[in-house]
Amino acid sequence: MTADTETLGEDFSDAVLAGQDWTRRAFVGCSFTEADLRGLSTTACSFTECDFTRTDLGDSTHRGTAFRNCAFTATVFAASTFHGCSLLGSRFTDCRLRGCTIRDSDLTLAGLSRVDLRKLNLSELRLREANLVETDLREADLRGADLTGARVQGARLEGADLRGARLDANSLVQAGLRGARVDLDQAVAFAAAHGLVVG
């Protein structure tokens, strides 16, 4: 993707940019700390190593936009939408993503440790090698999600729907899975991971 405009190292801290419509813009090493980006619409944009600490992204919409290695700390995501986006390697700290809509997106290598993702629809998302240590995924829809290589020590998956999800065997041992819905192949893998002999 080639951007029409590129912004390098700009400081947008405390800026009021609510309701704007950005298309094919690239931002590298920019700070949006405490900026008001409510209702922002981005299409085919890219943000690389940008800082969104305490940024308000409520009601924002992002289509085909990439957030690569960005830092989201205490960022507001209320009613925000991500469709066909990449969040590769981005880190989420003290964020609440409940109420977000995330579809057909790539969260490979994302840092989501201890983030509240309860009841979110995360089906078909790419979460390869993501950090999900102690993440709250209770009752989340993870059908068909790719969790290959994800770190899930202490993750809460009680009541989650994992049917068709790709999981490593160690994930079935390290996470809390009570009441989770699994398919037959996953049930066999779970038994084997716990030392049971099936058949």
KACOR-V464835 format. One record per pair of residues at least 12 apart in sequence whose C-alpha atoms are under 7 Angstrom apart, sorted by the first residue. I is the first residue (numbers start at 1). J is the second residue. D is the distance in Angstrom with one decimal. If there is no record, write none. Layout:
I	J	D
I	J	D
//
This chain:
3	24	4.8
3	25	5.2
3	26	5.8
4	24	5.6
4	25	5.9
5	25	5.1
5	26	6.2
6	25	6.0
6	26	4.6
6	27	5.8
7	26	6.1
7	27	4.8
7	28	6.3
8	27	6.0
8	28	4.9
8	29	6.1
8	30	6.5
9	28	6.1
9	29	4.7
9	30	4.5
10	30	4.8
10	31	6.6
11	30	5.8
11	31	4.9
11	32	6.7
12	31	5.6
12	32	4.8
12	35	6.7
13	31	6.0
13	32	4.9
13	33	4.6
13	34	5.8
13	35	5.4
14	33	6.4
14	34	5.0
14	35	4.2
14	36	6.8
15	35	4.8
15	36	6.2
16	35	6.0
16	36	4.7
16	37	6.7
17	36	5.8
17	37	5.2
18	36	5.7
18	37	4.5
18	38	4.7
18	39	5.7
18	40	5.7
19	38	6.2
19	39	4.5
19	40	4.7
20	40	5.0
20	41	6.3
21	40	6.1
21	41	4.7
21	42	6.0
22	41	6.1
22	42	4.7
22	43	6.4
23	42	5.7
23	43	4.7
23	44	6.0
23	45	6.0
24	43	6.4
24	44	5.0
24	45	4.6
25	45	4.8
25	46	6.5
26	45	5.7
26	46	4.7
26	47	6.0
27	46	6.2
27	47	4.8
27	48	6.2
28	47	5.9
28	48	4.8
28	49	6.2
28	50	6.4
29	48	6.2
29	49	5.0
29	50	4.8
30	50	4.8
30	51	6.5
31	50	5.7
31	51	4.7
31	52	6.6
32	51	5.8
32	52	5.1
32	55	6.4
33	51	6.3
33	52	5.2
33	53	4.8
33	54	5.9
33	55	5.6
34	53	6.3
34	54	4.8
34	55	4.4
34	56	6.9
35	55	5.0
35	56	6.4
36	55	6.3
36	56	5.1
37	56	5.5
37	57	5.1
38	56	5.8
38	57	4.9
38	58	4.9
38	59	5.8
38	60	5.8
39	58	6.4
39	59	4.7
39	60	4.2
39	61	7.0
40	60	4.6
40	61	6.3
41	60	5.8
41	61	4.8
41	62	5.8
42	61	6.4
42	62	4.8
42	63	6.3
42	65	6.7
43	62	6.0
43	63	4.9
43	64	5.9
43	65	5.9
44	63	6.4
44	64	4.7
44	65	4.6
45	65	4.7
45	66	6.4
46	65	5.6
46	66	4.6
46	67	6.0
47	66	6.1
47	67	4.8
47	68	6.1
48	67	6.0
48	68	4.8
48	69	6.1
48	70	6.2
49	68	6.2
49	69	4.9
49	70	4.5
50	70	4.9
50	71	6.5
51	70	5.9
51	71	5.0
51	72	6.6
52	71	5.8
52	72	4.9
52	73	6.6
52	75	6.5
53	71	6.9
53	72	5.4
53	73	4.5
53	74	6.1
53	75	5.8
54	73	6.0
54	74	4.9
54	75	4.5
54	76	6.9
55	75	5.0
55	76	6.2
56	75	6.1
56	76	4.7
56	77	6.9
57	76	5.5
57	77	5.2
57	80	6.7
58	76	5.8
58	77	4.8
58	78	4.5
58	79	5.8
58	80	5.5
59	78	6.2
59	79	4.8
59	80	4.5
60	80	4.7
60	81	6.3
61	80	5.8
61	81	4.7
61	82	6.2
62	81	6.1
62	82	4.9
62	83	6.2
63	82	6.1
63	83	4.9
63	84	5.8
63	85	6.2
64	83	6.4
64	84	4.8
64	85	4.7
65	85	4.9
65	86	6.5
66	85	5.6
66	86	4.5
66	87	6.1
67	86	5.9
67	87	4.8
67	88	6.7
67	90	6.9
68	87	5.6
68	88	5.1
68	89	6.0
68	90	5.9
69	88	6.3
69	89	4.6
69	90	4.2
70	90	4.6
70	91	6.4
71	90	5.9
71	91	5.1
71	92	6.5
72	91	5.9
72	92	4.8
72	93	6.2
73	92	5.9
73	93	4.7
73	94	5.9
73	95	6.3
74	93	6.3
74	94	4.9
74	95	4.9
75	95	5.7
76	95	6.9
77	96	6.9
77	97	5.9
77	100	6.5
78	99	5.8
78	100	6.3
79	99	5.2
79	100	5.1
80	100	5.1
80	101	6.4
81	100	5.9
81	101	4.7
81	102	6.0
82	101	6.1
82	102	4.8
82	103	6.3
83	102	6.0
83	103	4.8
83	104	6.0
83	105	6.3
84	103	6.3
84	104	4.9
84	105	4.8
85	105	4.7
85	106	6.4
86	105	5.7
86	106	4.7
86	107	6.3
87	106	5.9
87	107	4.9
87	110	6.8
88	106	6.5
88	107	5.2
88	108	5.2
88	109	5.9
88	110	5.9
89	108	6.4
89	109	4.6
89	110	4.4
89	111	6.8
90	110	4.9
90	111	6.2
91	110	5.8
91	111	4.3
91	112	6.5
92	111	5.8
92	112	5.4
94	115	6.8
95	115	6.3
96	115	6.6
96	116	5.8
97	116	6.5
97	117	6.1
98	116	6.8
98	117	5.8
98	118	6.8
98	120	6.5
102	122	6.8
103	125	7.0
104	124	6.6
104	125	5.8
105	125	5.6
105	126	6.6
106	125	6.1
106	126	4.7
106	127	6.6
107	126	5.6
107	127	4.9
107	130	7.0
108	126	6.0
108	127	4.7
108	128	4.6
108	129	6.0
108	130	5.6
109	128	6.3
109	129	5.0
109	130	4.2
109	131	6.8
110	130	4.8
110	131	6.2
111	130	6.0
111	131	4.8
112	131	5.5
112	132	5.3
112	135	6.7
113	131	5.7
113	132	4.7
113	133	4.8
113	134	5.9
113	135	5.2
114	133	6.5
114	134	4.9
114	135	4.1
114	136	6.5
115	135	5.1
115	136	6.3
116	135	6.4
116	136	5.0
116	137	7.0
117	136	5.6
117	137	5.1
117	140	7.0
118	136	5.9
118	137	4.8
118	138	4.9
118	139	6.0
118	140	5.5
119	138	6.3
119	139	4.7
119	140	4.1
119	141	6.8
120	140	4.9
120	141	6.3
121	140	6.0
121	141	4.7
121	142	6.8
122	140	6.9
122	141	5.5
122	142	5.1
123	141	5.6
123	142	4.4
123	143	4.7
123	144	5.7
123	145	5.3
124	142	7.0
124	143	6.3
124	144	4.6
124	145	4.1
124	146	6.9
125	145	4.9
125	146	6.4
126	145	6.0
126	146	4.9
126	147	6.9
127	146	5.5
127	147	5.0
127	150	6.8
128	146	5.9
128	147	4.9
128	148	4.9
128	149	5.7
128	150	5.6
129	147	7.0
129	148	6.3
129	149	4.4
129	150	3.9
129	151	6.6
130	150	4.7
130	151	6.3
131	150	6.0
131	151	5.1
131	152	7.0
132	150	6.7
132	151	5.4
132	152	4.9
132	155	6.3
133	151	5.9
133	152	4.7
133	153	4.9
133	154	5.8
133	155	5.5
134	152	6.9
134	153	6.3
134	154	4.5
134	155	4.1
134	156	6.6
135	155	4.8
135	156	6.3
136	155	6.1
136	156	4.9
137	156	5.4
137	157	5.0
137	160	6.8
138	156	5.7
138	157	4.7
138	158	4.9
138	159	5.7
138	160	5.5
139	157	6.9
139	158	6.4
139	159	4.5
139	160	4.0
139	161	6.8
140	160	4.8
140	161	6.4
141	160	6.0
141	161	5.0
142	160	7.0
142	161	5.6
142	162	5.1
142	165	6.5
143	161	6.0
143	162	5.0
143	163	5.0
143	164	5.4
143	165	5.4
144	163	6.6
144	164	4.5
144	165	4.2
144	166	7.0
145	165	4.7
145	166	6.4
146	165	5.8
146	166	4.9
147	165	7.0
147	166	5.5
147	167	5.3
148	166	5.9
148	167	5.3
148	168	5.8
149	168	6.4
152	171	6.1
152	174	6.3
152	175	5.8
153	174	4.9
153	175	5.6
154	174	6.3
154	175	5.2
154	176	6.6
155	175	5.0
155	176	6.2
156	175	6.2
156	176	5.0
156	177	7.0
157	175	6.7
157	176	5.4
157	177	5.0
157	180	6.5
158	176	6.1
158	177	4.9
158	178	4.9
158	179	5.4
158	180	5.2
159	178	6.7
159	179	4.7
159	180	4.2
159	181	6.7
160	180	4.7
160	181	6.2
161	180	5.8
161	181	4.7
161	182	6.6
162	180	6.9
162	181	5.7
162	182	5.2
163	181	6.4
163	182	4.7
163	183	5.0
164	183	6.7
169	189	6.6
169	193	5.9
170	193	6.9
172	190	5.7
172	193	6.8
173	193	6.5
173	194	6.9
//
